[in-house]
Amino acid sequence: MTAAAAARAVTRELRRLASPARAFDARRYFRDSGDLGFHNIGMPRVRGVARRVVLDNPQWTVREAMALADLLMADRFLESKAVAIEVVGRYRRTFAPGLLARWKKWLAGVDSANWATTDAICGLLIGPLLVARPDLVPKVLPWARHRSLWVRRASIVGLIPLARRGHALDELYKTARVLHPDPHDLIHKAVGWALREAGKTDPGRLEAYLRRHGRSIPRTTVRYAIERFPDVKRRVLLEATR
């Protein structure tokens, strides 16, 4: 099956599975989502659609998966984008460095303009590539100064899989310093999330970082970063970083 035919089949299947926004309305989690559409399909079903695409096309490589993804990412529905990322993620063992630029292009375009799609790209695509090829980390660091909110968010969320292994901590903290002045709360939350994950492997370094720079760090970032500390330690750090 061609990528175009597969994209049409995915679109039909998602429409068939769509549910009205009743008990579950995905839009409530997306502020200022613009034209972003929602089929209100849970992730288990989305993953099922992606799994079927791969099973039905055993001859495909990451090249065909990316061709499909380029088509689905342009669809206004969140679930179409999710299927695109899930399909490409199933070829992670054959990811090549050149894909990083293509994923950045997704992030910088209007088609990926939401936090969920950005985080999925980071967790399923960018993160695994950087784990396999940590020499590519320097290519991601400049993203922290990009004009696109989503590229900036990816500059640190993409490092989380490495940080969970205790790797690229220097780069993560460096990126955090660049992002602290950012005005967007979605960046504040992302940086706090990344610092929290870094702190799981080296809590002492996280505490020292917060004590040293805490007064210049947004409060939302601090609160996210200290979530894994004991209650007493959290209260002490909240006061120390005022």
C-alpha positions in Angstrom: 0.0 0.0 0.0 1.3 3.5 -0.8 1.6 6.1 1.9 -1.2 8.1 0.4 -3.6 5.2 0.4 -2.6 4.3 4.0 -3.2 7.9 5.0 -6.7 7.8 3.5 -7.4 4.5 5.3 -6.3 5.9 8.6 -8.5 9.0 8.2 -11.5 6.8 7.4 -10.8 4.6 10.4 -10.4 7.5 12.8 -13.7 9.0 11.6 -15.4 5.6 12.2 -14.1 5.4 15.7 -14.9 9.1 16.6 -17.1 9.8 19.6 -19.0 12.9 20.4 -17.6 15.2 23.1 -19.6 14.1 26.1 -18.0 12.5 29.1 -14.6 12.9 27.5 -13.9 16.1 25.6 -10.2 16.4 24.6 -10.6 20.1 23.8 -10.7 21.0 27.5 -6.9 20.2 27.7 -6.0 22.5 24.9 -6.2 26.3 25.3 -6.2 28.4 22.2 -6.2 25.3 20.1 -7.5 27.2 17.0 -8.5 24.8 14.2 -7.2 21.7 16.0 -9.8 18.9 15.8 -10.6 16.1 18.1 -12.2 12.7 17.4 -12.2 12.0 21.2 -10.5 8.6 20.7 -8.4 7.3 23.5 -4.7 6.5 23.0 -5.2 2.7 23.1 -7.4 3.0 20.0 -5.0 5.4 18.3 -2.1 2.9 19.0 -4.3 0.1 17.6 -4.7 2.1 14.3 -1.0 2.7 14.1 -0.2 -1.0 14.8 -2.5 -2.1 12.0 -0.8 0.2 9.5 2.6 -1.4 10.3 1.2 -4.9 10.2 -0.6 -4.3 6.9 2.6 -3.0 5.3 5.4 -5.4 6.3 7.6 -4.2 3.4 7.7 -0.6 4.7 10.8 1.1 6.0 11.0 4.3 8.0 11.0 6.1 4.6 7.4 5.0 3.9 6.4 5.7 7.5 7.7 9.2 7.2 5.8 9.7 3.9 2.6 8.6 5.7 3.4 10.8 8.6 4.0 13.9 6.5 0.4 13.5 5.2 -1.2 12.8 8.5 0.6 15.6 10.3 -1.1 18.1 8.0 -4.5 16.8 9.1 -6.1 19.1 11.6 -7.2 16.3 13.9 -5.0 15.5 16.9 -5.5 11.8 16.5 -4.2 11.8 13.0 -1.0 13.4 14.2 -0.8 10.9 17.0 -1.1 8.0 14.5 1.6 9.5 12.4 4.0 9.7 15.3 3.1 6.2 16.6 3.8 4.7 13.2 7.2 6.4 12.7 8.1 5.4 16.3 7.8 1.8 15.4 10.8 2.1 13.2 13.0 3.7 15.9 15.7 1.0 15.5 16.4 2.4 12.0 16.3 6.1 12.8 18.9 8.2 11.0 20.4 11.6 12.0 18.7 13.3 9.0 15.3 12.7 10.5 16.0 15.2 13.2 15.7 18.1 10.8 12.4 16.8 9.4 10.9 16.5 12.9 12.1 20.0 13.7 10.3 21.2 10.6 7.1 19.6 11.9 7.5 21.4 15.2 8.2 24.7 13.6 5.1 24.5 11.3 1.5 25.2 12.2 0.6 21.5 11.9 2.3 20.6 15.3 1.0 23.6 17.2 0.0 21.9 20.4 1.7 20.5 23.5 0.6 16.9 23.1 1.9 16.5 19.5 5.1 18.2 20.5 5.6 15.9 23.5 4.8 12.8 21.5 7.4 13.8 18.9 9.9 14.2 21.7 9.1 11.0 23.5 8.7 8.6 20.6 11.0 10.1 18.0 13.6 12.7 19.1 14.3 11.1 22.5 15.0 7.6 21.1 17.2 9.0 18.4 19.2 11.0 20.9 19.6 8.0 23.2 20.9 6.0 20.3 23.0 8.9 19.0 24.0 11.2 21.9 26.4 12.9 19.6 23.4 14.6 18.0 22.5 16.4 21.3 24.5 19.6 20.3 22.2 19.9 17.2 19.2 20.3 19.6 20.6 22.8 22.0 20.2 25.8 19.7 16.5 25.0 19.5 16.0 26.7 22.9 16.3 30.1 21.2 14.0 29.3 18.3 11.1 31.6 17.5 8.7 28.6 17.6 7.2 27.8 21.1 7.1 24.1 20.1 10.7 23.9 19.0 11.8 25.6 22.2 9.7 23.1 24.2 11.2 20.2 22.3 14.7 21.5 23.0 14.4 20.3 26.6 11.6 17.7 26.5 13.6 15.9 23.9 16.4 15.5 26.4 14.3 13.7 29.0 14.9 10.1 27.8 18.6 10.7 28.1 18.3 12.4 31.5 16.3 9.4 32.8 19.5 7.4 32.1 21.7 10.0 33.8 23.0 11.2 30.5 23.2 14.7 29.0 22.6 16.4 32.4 25.0 19.2 31.6 23.2 19.9 28.4 19.8 19.8 30.1 20.8 22.2 32.8 22.3 24.5 30.2 19.1 24.5 28.2 17.1 25.1 31.3 19.1 28.3 32.0 18.4 29.5 28.5 14.6 28.8 28.9 14.0 30.3 32.3 13.3 33.8 31.0 10.8 32.4 28.5 7.3 34.0 29.0 5.2 31.0 28.1 3.9 28.8 30.9 4.1 25.7 28.6 7.9 26.3 28.7 7.9 26.8 32.4 6.1 23.5 32.9 8.3 21.6 30.4 11.5 22.9 32.1 10.2 21.9 35.5 9.3 18.4 34.2 12.8 18.0 32.7 14.5 19.1 35.9 12.4 16.7 37.9 13.5 13.8 35.7 17.1 14.9 35.9 16.7 15.0 39.7 15.7 11.4 39.8 19.2 10.3 38.8 21.0 13.1 40.7 18.8 14.8 43.3 21.8 16.5 44.9 22.6 18.3 41.7 19.0 19.4 41.3 18.8 20.8 44.8 22.1 22.7 44.3 20.9 24.1 41.0 17.6 25.3 42.5 19.3 26.9 45.5 21.8 28.7 43.2 19.4 29.9 40.5 16.0 29.6 42.2 15.2 33.3 42.3 15.5 33.6 38.6 13.4 30.5 37.9 9.7 30.8 37.3 7.7 29.5 40.3 5.8 27.0 38.1 9.1 25.5 37.1 10.3 25.2 40.7 7.1 23.5 41.8 7.3 20.9 39.0 11.0 20.3 39.6 10.6 19.5 43.3 7.6 17.2 43.1 9.8 14.1 43.9 11.4 15.6 47.0 10.0 14.7 50.4 7.4 17.2 51.8 9.8 18.9 54.2 12.5 19.3 51.5 9.9 20.8 49.1 8.8 23.4 51.6 12.4 24.3 52.3 13.2 24.6 48.6 10.1 26.7 47.9 11.2 29.2 50.6 14.9 29.1 49.5 14.0 29.9 45.9 11.7 32.9 46.6 
